[in-house]
Amino acid sequence: MENNLLFNHENLSDHVVKIIRTMILNGTLKPGEKVNQAQLAEKLTISRGPIREALRMLQNEGLIKHETNKGTFVTTLSLQDAYEIYTLRALLESKAAEISLNFLTDKEYAKLEKHLDEFQQALENKDLERQARCDMSFHNLIVGASKHQRLIHMHRQLDTQVGAMFLTVANILPVRAALVVEIHRKLLDALRSQKKENVISEFSSHYLQAFEELKNVKELLTI
């Protein structure tokens, strides 16, 4: 009954998307796990229609994949996926950050500081979904400041994959996850330095170092 009352206050499918996304981000639904629509519908006391619609939306985000004659599964990320995501992000973001030095204002820097504060709160509350959102907001603000529309578009196409990658890192490299605010502080400090060499170096190493750490984690080969 409580679920039904809550659903009356917002779009049903959107609400189900939030619930399933949270289940994926907090590890209730694990990478590679089959999503049982009947069980979800029963748990949320709703019909399967909104469940199917929500899964289609999450498939567009890259968090869910559908395999013909097999079913719907939580997306898995391989070592090759990590390599491609991180190297491409390093290329795009280091260039975008370099360009953004010409446009970032005190207002944008204040917003970046706020994202780091929210990041810290989410970390303390062990809220992985909020951490992932803060991560994307932080990086998207920097890239958006470049005003390079094609670069921004390419960068945003990776958002959902980076979100899934963020979850992977948080689950199998908790030590790195615990340092996420400190790591992002280095990026902000590099931007404040106004030195292009520092910016390019920090933003490139931000992703490439993460990949190097993941290469030695055997769990990534099976998720």
N, C-alpha and C positions, 0 to 999 in steps of 0.2 A: 504493500500500500504506500509506504514512504517513497519508494522509487517512482510509483505512478504519479504521486503528488508533485514530485520534483520535476518529472518529465513535462508536466503541464506548463511549466514556466519557461521552457525553451525548446527549440527544435529538437525533436526526439533523436534523429540520426546524428546531429552534431553532438548531443550529449553522450550518445553511445560511443562515438569516435573518441571523445575525451576519456571515457572509462577504459576502453580497450587500449588506447595509446598509453595510458598510465600503467596498465597491467604489463605492457611490453617494456616500458622504461624502468619499472621497478622490479622486473624479473619474474613477476607472477606468470607471465607467458614468456617462455624462454626461446632463444634463437633456434629455429628448426622445428619447433613444436607445432603440431597440427592444431588448428583452431576449431573447436567443436561448437558449431553454431547452435545446436539444440541445447547444449549445456549452458551456453551464454544466455540464450533467450530465457531459459528456466531460471537462471540465477538473477537476471534483471527483471523477471516477471513481465516480459514483453513478447511480441510475436517475432518471427525470424526475419520479417521484412526489413525493419530498421537495422538489424544485425548485418544483413547482407549489404545494405547500402553503406553502412559504416565501414565494412571491410573493403568495399570498393574504393572508398575515400582514402583509407589507409594504404591501399595498394598504390594509389597515385602518389602518396608520400614516400613510398619505398619501404615502409615498415612491414608490409604484408605482401606475400606473393601467392598466386594461384597456379596450381599445376593440374592440367587437364586429366580427368579420371583419377586423380589422387586427392585433391582437396586444397584447402587454404592453409598456409603455414606462415609462421613468423619468419621474416627474412633472415638469412644467415649471411655473414660476411667472412670471406676468406682472406688469407694473407695477400693474395693478388688484389682483392678489392681494396684492402688497406693501402697497398702500394699506389694504386691508381688514384684513389681519393686524396691521399696526402700529398703526393707529388704534384698533382694538378692544382690542388688548393694552394700549395706553396708558391707555385708559379703565378697564379692569378692574384693571390692576396698580397704577395710582396710587391708586385707592380702597382696594384690598386693603392696600397698604403703609401707607396712612394709618391704617387700622383696626389693623394689626398692631403699631403703636407701643404699644398698650395691653397687648400680650401677649408681645412679644419679650423673652427673658431672656438672661443672659450665655451660657448654653449654646447658644442659637440663634446669637448673634453669633459665638461660637467656631466653629460649624459653617460659617457664611458665610465666615469668614476661611480656613477649611480649603478650601472650594470655590475660593476665589481662588488659593490656593497650588497646588491641583491644576490649575486653569486655566492658571497660568503654566507649569507643567511640561509640560502638553499642548501649549501654544503653542511652547515651546522644542523639543519633540519633533516638531512639525508633525503632531500626531495630531488630525485634524479630528473624528473620531468622538468622542473623549474630550472635546474642546472643547465639542461640541454637548451632550454629557451633562452636563458641568459647568455650562453655561449654563442648562439646564433645571432642574438640581438647585438652583442658586442662586435662581432666580426662584420655583420651586415651594415652597421653604422659606419664603420671605417671604410668599407668598400663603397658604400653609397656616397660618401663624401668625395670620392674621386670624380664623380659626375661623368664617368665613362660608361655610357649606357650599355654597350655591348659586353663590356667586361662584367658589369653588374649583373646582367642577364645570365651570363655563363656561370658566374659565381652562385647565384641563387638556385640554379638547376641542381647544384650539389647539396643544397641545404638538408634535404631529408636523409641523404646518404651519410652526411656528416653527423646528423643527429643520431642515426643508428650506430655510427662509428664511435660517437661520444659515449653511448651506452656500453658498447663493447669494452672500451678502455676503462670505464668506471667499474665494470664488473670484474675484469681480469687484471687490471693494474691499479688497484685501490691506492697505492702509494702515490702514483702520479695524479690520480683524481683528487687526492687530499691537497695537492700543491697547485690546483687549477687556478686559484686566485693569484697566487704568487707568480705563476707562469704568465698569466695575462697582464699582470702589473708590469712585467718586463716589456711587453709590447707597447703598453701605454707610455712608459718611460722613454722608449725609443722614439715614439711619435713626438713627444714633448721636446726631445733633443733637437728636432728639426734637422737631423743629419741623415741624409739619404742612405749612406752606407750602413748606419746603425739599423735603420728601418728595414732595409732589404735583408740584412743578415738575421735580425731577430725574427722576422715573419717567416723566412725560409726555414730557419732551424726549428721554429715552433712546431711545424708539421713533420719535418724530416727526422727530428730527434724522437718524436712520438713513434714514428714508424720503426726506427731502429730498436726502440725498446720493445715494440710488439713482435719483432722478428724472432725474439728469443722466448716468446710465450707460446708453449705448445698448444694451449687451449684454443688459440685462434685458428688452428688448422682444422678444428672439429666443429666450429660454430658457424 
